[in-house]
Amino acid sequence: MEDPDRCAACDAIGLAPHFRVAGDAGPDGLIPTTDRFGTALADIVRCPRCGHMQLHPMPSREVLDDAYATAASDDYVEEEAGQRVTATRALERIEAYAPRRGALLDIGCWVGFLLAQARDRGWGRTLGVEPSEFASRYARERLGLDVIHGDLFSAELPAESFEAIAMGDVIEHLPAPADTLARLRPLLLPGGVLWLALPDAGSAVARRMGRRWWSVIPTHVQYFTRGSIARVLDRSGFELLETRTSPKAFTVDYYLGRIGGYSPLAGRALQRAGRAVGISERIWAPDFRDRMAVLARRTG
């Protein structure tokens, strides 16, 4: 078990204060989308050795598990077209390294669009694990997917059974990411690959925006850089294969609405303008170079 007072990516203990951003989850709780930019569940500290950042004090796993179990939001459901575009791009990278399109496990699969795309692309078996009752039910009932309602540590998953494991926008939510990677590694077949997507706290945008960066939100407890995610993967028994930027596809209307996190009036005005000129439903994936996708292979 990780020491919550240690950096998630190295053995440094002397975490230095970085951002004063402590707040609460807000009335909607911990949901995948939020417009509360610049607020986290605690202040952010920075490791002087590797640059990794995390909350301090760290919320307990029990508190976060309870919050995610009740999380519900229609935002991503309404953005299905863009989510499937994003999922397809992720699968193309996974398939470039996976031994074959055999069994794919998606941890924190939310409503299951990546699993649905994988099924359509010919993967032999797709399985998801999702703590949200709302999201796991949607995946099973609306998309016909095999999704376990629960968490990674309680789910019964067979060892050496998966050619690939996906974990998109998940590891930054976890108080003990190395514990999670240690749990995932034996689930992969020899040669199997792990795909992660997460915010890049070392990006130019993140550094310039500081505490006002749009990834400083109540759901995030870890802030990885390219160096710190590589370090924790190496320490957990994974060989890094590639790291690249990974923009998300949403409608123009969705992105304009996110500006409401800084100015609600401006967000609403821009959405009205987008609808007036007929571009609001276009799928858009602007690359701010502050979200990364990482592929790694199980070693040994």
C-alpha positions in Angstrom: 0.0 0.0 0.0 1.3 3.4 -0.9 2.1 5.9 1.8 -0.3 8.8 1.1 2.3 11.3 2.2 4.7 10.1 -0.5 4.9 11.1 -4.1 2.9 8.8 -6.3 5.9 8.5 -8.7 9.0 8.3 -6.6 10.2 7.8 -3.0 10.4 11.5 -2.1 8.7 12.5 1.1 9.4 16.2 1.2 6.4 17.4 -0.8 6.5 21.1 -1.3 3.3 23.3 -1.2 2.4 24.4 -4.7 -1.2 25.6 -5.2 -3.8 26.7 -2.7 -7.0 25.3 -4.4 -8.8 23.4 -1.6 -12.6 23.4 -1.9 -15.4 20.9 -2.1 -17.0 18.7 -4.8 -19.9 21.0 -5.3 -23.6 20.2 -5.5 -23.1 17.7 -8.4 -20.5 15.6 -6.6 -17.7 13.8 -8.4 -18.8 13.5 -12.0 -16.7 13.1 -15.1 -17.4 16.6 -16.4 -17.2 19.8 -14.4 -17.0 23.5 -14.8 -15.3 24.2 -11.5 -11.9 25.0 -12.8 -9.3 25.9 -10.3 -10.8 24.0 -7.4 -9.7 20.6 -5.9 -10.6 18.6 -2.8 -7.4 19.7 -1.1 -4.4 21.9 -1.9 -1.8 20.6 -4.4 1.7 19.8 -3.4 4.7 19.1 -5.7 7.5 16.6 -5.4 10.9 18.4 -5.6 12.5 15.3 -7.1 10.3 14.4 -10.1 7.8 17.3 -10.4 4.8 15.1 -9.8 1.9 16.9 -8.1 -0.9 15.5 -5.9 -3.5 16.5 -3.3 -2.5 16.9 0.3 -4.1 15.7 2.4 -5.1 13.0 0.0 -8.8 12.0 0.3 -9.3 8.4 1.4 -10.0 5.6 -1.1 -13.3 5.0 0.8 -14.5 8.6 0.4 -13.7 8.6 -3.3 -15.2 5.1 -3.9 -18.5 6.2 -2.3 -18.6 9.4 -4.4 -17.9 7.6 -7.7 -20.4 4.9 -6.9 -23.2 7.5 -7.0 -21.8 9.6 -9.8 -24.3 10.2 -12.6 -24.2 12.6 -15.6 -25.8 12.8 -19.0 -23.0 15.1 -20.5 -21.0 12.2 -22.0 -24.0 10.3 -23.1 -25.2 13.3 -25.1 -21.7 13.6 -26.6 -21.7 10.0 -27.9 -20.5 10.8 -31.4 -17.4 12.6 -30.3 -16.7 10.0 -27.6 -16.7 7.2 -30.2 -14.3 9.2 -32.4 -11.9 9.5 -29.4 -12.3 5.8 -28.6 -11.5 4.8 -32.1 -8.3 6.8 -32.1 -7.3 5.2 -28.8 -8.0 1.7 -30.2 -5.9 2.3 -33.2 -2.9 3.0 -31.0 -3.7 0.0 -28.7 -4.0 -2.3 -31.8 -0.6 -1.1 -33.0 1.1 -2.8 -30.1 -1.3 -5.5 -28.8 -0.4 -9.1 -29.7 -3.9 -9.5 -31.3 -7.5 -8.3 -31.0 -8.3 -10.8 -28.3 -9.6 -9.8 -24.8 -9.8 -6.1 -23.9 -10.4 -4.9 -20.3 -11.5 -1.3 -19.7 -11.1 0.0 -16.2 -13.3 2.9 -15.3 -15.2 2.4 -18.6 -18.0 4.9 -17.7 -20.9 4.3 -20.1 -18.8 2.0 -22.4 -18.2 3.8 -25.7 -14.6 2.5 -26.0 -15.8 -1.1 -25.3 -18.6 -0.7 -27.9 -16.1 0.5 -30.5 -13.7 -2.3 -29.7 -16.5 -4.9 -30.1 -17.4 -3.3 -33.5 -13.7 -3.5 -34.5 -13.6 -7.2 -34.0 -12.1 -7.7 -30.5 -12.8 -11.2 -29.3 -13.9 -10.2 -25.8 -14.6 -6.9 -24.2 -15.0 -6.4 -20.4 -15.4 -3.3 -18.4 -15.2 -2.4 -14.7 -17.1 0.7 -13.6 -17.9 1.9 -10.0 -20.8 4.2 -11.1 -24.1 2.4 -10.9 -25.6 4.9 -13.4 -22.8 4.4 -15.9 -22.4 0.6 -15.6 -26.2 0.1 -16.0 -26.2 2.3 -19.1 -23.4 0.2 -20.6 -25.1 -3.1 -19.9 -28.7 -2.1 -20.8 -28.3 0.4 -23.6 -25.1 -0.9 -25.3 -25.3 -4.6 -24.4 -21.8 -4.7 -22.9 -20.3 -6.9 -20.3 -19.5 -4.4 -17.5 -18.9 -5.2 -13.8 -20.4 -2.7 -11.4 -17.6 -2.4 -8.8 -14.0 -1.4 -8.5 -10.8 -3.0 -9.7 -9.9 -4.4 -6.3 -13.2 -6.1 -5.7 -13.8 -7.4 -9.2 -12.9 -11.0 -9.8 -10.6 -10.9 -12.8 -8.6 -13.9 -14.1 -4.8 -13.6 -14.3 -3.0 -13.4 -17.7 -6.3 -13.1 -19.6 -6.1 -9.9 -21.5 -4.1 -8.7 -24.5 -4.8 -5.1 -23.6 -6.1 -3.0 -20.7 -7.4 0.5 -21.2 -7.7 3.1 -18.5 -8.7 6.4 -19.9 -9.0 9.4 -17.7 -8.8 7.2 -14.6 -5.4 7.2 -13.0 -5.5 10.9 -12.1 -8.5 10.1 -9.9 -6.8 7.4 -7.8 -5.2 8.1 -4.4 -2.8 5.1 -4.8 -2.0 4.7 -8.5 1.0 2.3 -8.0 -1.4 -0.1 -6.2 -3.7 0.0 -9.2 -0.8 -0.7 -11.6 0.4 -3.6 -9.5 -3.2 -5.0 -9.6 -3.4 -4.6 -13.4 0.0 -6.1 -14.4 -0.7 -9.8 -13.6 -4.0 -9.5 -15.5 -2.2 -9.0 -18.8 -1.0 -11.8 -21.0 2.8 -11.9 -21.7 3.3 -9.2 -24.2 0.0 -7.5 -23.3 -0.2 -3.7 -23.3 -1.6 -1.0 -21.0 -3.1 2.2 -22.5 -3.6 5.2 -20.3 -5.0 8.6 -21.1 -4.6 11.5 -18.6 -3.9 15.2 -18.2 -0.3 16.3 -18.7 0.6 18.6 -15.8 4.0 19.3 -17.3 2.6 20.7 -20.6 3.1 24.3 -21.6 -0.6 25.1 -21.1 -0.7 23.6 -17.6 2.4 25.5 -16.6 1.2 28.8 -17.9 -2.3 28.5 -16.5 -1.2 27.2 -13.1 -4.1 26.8 -10.7 -6.5 28.0 -13.3 -5.8 25.1 -15.7 -9.0 23.3 -16.6 -7.7 20.0 -15.3 -7.6 21.4 -11.7 -11.0 20.1 -10.8 -12.5 18.3 -7.8 -12.3 14.9 -9.4 -8.5 14.9 -9.9 -6.2 13.9 -7.1 -3.0 13.2 -9.1 -1.2 15.5 -11.6 1.2 13.5 -13.7 3.9 14.8 -16.0 5.4 12.7 -18.8 8.3 12.0 -16.6 6.4 11.1 -13.5 4.0 8.7 -15.3 7.0 7.0 -16.9 8.6 6.7 -13.5 5.6 5.0 -11.8 5.1 2.7 -14.8 8.7 1.6 -14.7 8.5 1.0 -10.9 5.3 -1.0 -11.4 6.8 -3.5 -14.0 5.9 -1.8 -17.3 8.0 -0.9 -20.3 7.1 2.5 -21.8 6.3 2.1 -25.5 5.0 5.6 -26.5 3.7 8.8 -25.2 1.8 11.2 -27.4 -0.8 14.0 -27.1 -4.4 12.7 -27.0 -7.1 15.4 -27.7 -10.7 14.6 -27.0 -13.5 15.0 -29.6 -16.7 16.8 -28.5 -19.2 19.0 -30.2 -18.3 22.7 -30.6 -21.2 23.4 -28.4 -19.7 21.3 -25.6 -16.3 23.0 -25.8 -17.9 26.5 -25.9 -20.0 25.6 -22.8 -16.8 24.7 -20.9 -15.8 28.3 -21.1 -18.5 28.8 -18.5 -16.0 27.4 -16.0 -14.3 30.8 -16.2 -17.1 33.1 -17.2 -20.7 31.7 -17.3 -21.9 34.7 -19.2 -19.2 34.3 -21.9 -19.9 30.5 -22.1 -23.6 31.0 -22.7 -23.0 33.8 -25.2 -20.6 31.7 -27.2 -22.9 28.8 -27.3 -25.7 31.0 -28.6 -23.4 32.4 -31.3 -22.3 28.9 -32.3 -25.9 27.7 -32.6 -26.8 30.8 -34.6 -24.1 30.2 -37.2 -24.8 26.5 -37.4 -21.5 25.1 -36.1 -22.5 23.9 -32.6 -23.0 20.2 -33.6 -19.7 19.8 -35.4 -17.3 17.4 -33.9 -14.1 19.2 -32.8 -10.9 17.8 -31.2 -8.6 20.8 -30.6 -5.1 19.6 -29.4 -4.0 21.9 -26.6 -1.2 19.4 -26.0 -2.1 19.0 -22.3 -3.6 15.6 -22.5 -1.4 12.6 -23.1 -1.9 8.9 -24.1 0.6 6.4 -22.8 1.2 2.9 -24.0 3.3 0.4 -22.0 4.0 -3.3 -22.1 4.1 -5.7 -19.2 7.7 -6.7 -18.5 9.0 -10.0 -17.3 
